[in-house]
Amino acid sequence: MSVLTPAAVLTPILAGKEDTPEGQDAITTEQLADIVMEGLADERFLIHTHPWVLEKFAVKARDYEQYIAMMRADQAAADAKAGVV
C-alpha cells in the first residue's frame, strides 16, 4: 500500500495559476506518473511529488502549532503576492 501526497500538478485545476503559490513548482502529469511508478516499484509507503511536502509533514507531526503558523505565513505571503488585503 502506498499513499500519494502530491503538491502542484499541471492539470486544468491549475490553469492560469502557474505563477501563483498554488502553482509553485508544478510538475506535469507525465512527471507525476514517473514519480508514482518509481515509488510503487520501490514499495514506498509515502510517495511525494515535491521534497518540501515531507518537510511540512514532519513539522506537522512534530509540532502542530508550528505547522499552523507555517501555513498561515504561507497564506499571508501568497495573499501579499496576489495583492489581497
Buried (B, 14 or more C-beta within 10 A) or exposed (E): EEEEBBBBBBEEEBEEBEEBBEBBEBBEEEEBEEBBEEBEEEEEEEBBBBEEBEEBBEBBEEEEEEBEEBEEEEEEEBEEEEEEE
